């Protein structure tokens, strides 16, 4: 009984007896303007809509004299001048617990899979500062993805952030699904931001599968969602990942895509009156990307390893979003349309890709083996035209001869079916056979998963980096 009374007392203590209210004065496109209420940037407000629509949630995106500029998380149809705007006094928060596993959330952190509410006394802020650089633990351990091309030649560390760069239709979502199913991370948090609505169920049932879903949390904001929903969905997914990291777990954050996140921020910035800067992108786009991406990484308790997809317009790797993200992340994986056209999946262009922490998390023999394979691939690529037309004469160059002899084995190693999973032992064994060396057992990473704590660790205020 005492516990029940305490619950009600805590709820009563959180209630603000004073309501700050304003009224809508203008609705133009995406932007809603109201006179009042007293609010701060990022505060969530409720708009009383007529005609049975109930309350529409919106967020303060700008302040101009006594005008409060808002954007809604949902559709604005039915709003009219004079509708009341009520400030909540809070910024966006998401309820977090182990009950999130296997669930699908919307941009506000509410479940949208019809499996009931997620009741939790723990709430994490969607908008949080990146961790202090000096509080980050060094990245020294590998994380397994189950994708041979990555684990063998583009090794990722626990807490690393890697970008997956490609044009449309080259296999980004499929690669994310392979990683989600096969990784030895404890928890997957998958953010589908601005994707086609059709692809959501496809990703859950085909790419992720039951095995991947049972230890995953999905945050979904399809392309028809308002820009604010697409933007905040990215932050909600990151907050969920931070919660599981604070439980001492290794988290895999799979984010698709940063480009659509940036486009949502551009739409909001333009509607709020920001001037366009680089190729139509507003300054707030380039300010928000590092704030989002830097929240990923290690803490004293757990890790968040991030794989972020970037949709490059016209396969232009130097377009503004791709160029900015590449400078922030700790490596990049390039998917090649040419390889995809040859039915070479995953279509990873190993020579154009790099993991900045691969030398740190790989043993000396593993580094030599990976370097040998890359040199053979480079030698074959540089002389491919001569080889194909028969202009190269065997015996002219021993490196090219070896590259030709082992080209088929390397191709077989890099091609992997969507439902195939390879252990680190098998991946390293095949690499050793190609390079003519044996990788010692102590350099092969262990495939161990932790167990979710029975009692969640709770933290007040911002999450620790």
VENPE-V993088 format. One record per pair of residues at least 24 apart in sequence whose C-alpha atoms are under 7 Angstrom apart, sorted by the first residue. I is the first residue (numbers start at 1). J is the second residue. Records with the same first field share a line. If there is no record, write none. Layout:
BEGIN
I=J + J
END
This chain:
BEGIN
19=86
20=86 + 87
21=84 + 85 + 86 + 87
22=84 + 85 + 86
23=82 + 83 + 84 + 85
24=81 + 82 + 83 + 84 + 85
25=81 + 82
26=81
30=71 + 271
31=69 + 70 + 71 + 271
32=69 + 70 + 71
33=67 + 68 + 69 + 70
34=67 + 68 + 69
35=66 + 67 + 68
36=66 + 67 + 68
37=85 + 86 + 87
39=87
42=91
43=89 + 90 + 91
44=87 + 88 + 90 + 91 + 92
45=85 + 86 + 87 + 88
46=85 + 86 + 87
47=83 + 84 + 85 + 86
48=83 + 84 + 85
49=78 + 79 + 83
50=78
62=272
71=228
72=228
73=226 + 228 + 229
74=226
92=125 + 126
93=123 + 124 + 125 + 126
94=123 + 124 + 125 + 126 + 236
95=120 + 122 + 123 + 124
96=120 + 122 + 123 + 124 + 240 + 243
100=217
101=214 + 215 + 216 + 217
102=213 + 214 + 215 + 216 + 217
103=217 + 218
104=217 + 218 + 219
105=218 + 219 + 220
106=219 + 220 + 221 + 233
107=219 + 220 + 221 + 229 + 230 + 232 + 233 + 236
108=233
109=236
122=458
124=239
125=239
126=235 + 236 + 239
127=235
128=462
130=291 + 294 + 295
131=295 + 464 + 465
132=465
135=299 + 465
136=298 + 299 + 465
137=298 + 299 + 300
140=360 + 361
141=361
142=361 + 445
143=184
144=183 + 184
145=179 + 182 + 183 + 184
146=179 + 182 + 183 + 421 + 422 + 423
147=179
148=414 + 422 + 427
149=414
152=370 + 427 + 428
153=370
154=354 + 355 + 358
155=355 + 358
156=355 + 357 + 358
157=357 + 361
158=303 + 305
159=297 + 298 + 303 + 304 + 305
160=297 + 305 + 306 + 330
161=305 + 306 + 307 + 329 + 330 + 331
162=306 + 307 + 308 + 329 + 330 + 331 + 332
163=307 + 308 + 309 + 310 + 329 + 331 + 332 + 333
164=307 + 308 + 309 + 310 + 332 + 333 + 334
165=309 + 310 + 311 + 312 + 332 + 333 + 334 + 335
166=310 + 311 + 312 + 315 + 334 + 335 + 336
167=311 + 312 + 313 + 314 + 315
168=311
170=335 + 337 + 340
171=346
172=309
174=207
175=346
176=254
177=203 + 207 + 208
178=207 + 418
180=208 + 212
181=208 + 211 + 212
182=421
184=447 + 448 + 449
185=250 + 251 + 252 + 449
186=249 + 250 + 251 + 449 + 450
187=215 + 216 + 250 + 251 + 252
188=215 + 216 + 217 + 251 + 252 + 253
189=216 + 217 + 218 + 237 + 241 + 252 + 253 + 254
190=217 + 218 + 219 + 253 + 254 + 255
191=218 + 219 + 220 + 234 + 237 + 254 + 255 + 256
192=219 + 220 + 221 + 255 + 256 + 257
193=220 + 221 + 222 + 230 + 233 + 234 + 256 + 257 + 260 + 261
194=221 + 222 + 223 + 230 + 260
195=222 + 223
196=222 + 223
197=222 + 223
227=264 + 267 + 268
228=264
230=261 + 264
231=261 + 264 + 265
241=304
242=463
245=301 + 302 + 303 + 304
246=301 + 302 + 457
247=301 + 302 + 453 + 456 + 457
248=301 + 302
249=302 + 303 + 450
250=302 + 303 + 304
251=303 + 304 + 305
252=304 + 305 + 306
253=304 + 305 + 306 + 307
254=306 + 307 + 308
255=307 + 308 + 309
256=308 + 309
257=308 + 309 + 310
258=308 + 309 + 310
259=310 + 311 + 321
290=328
298=465
299=464 + 465
330=355 + 356
331=355 + 356
344=415
345=415 + 416
346=415 + 416
363=443
365=439
366=439
369=431 + 432 + 435
372=435
373=435
376=403
377=403
379=403
380=404
406=434
409=434
END
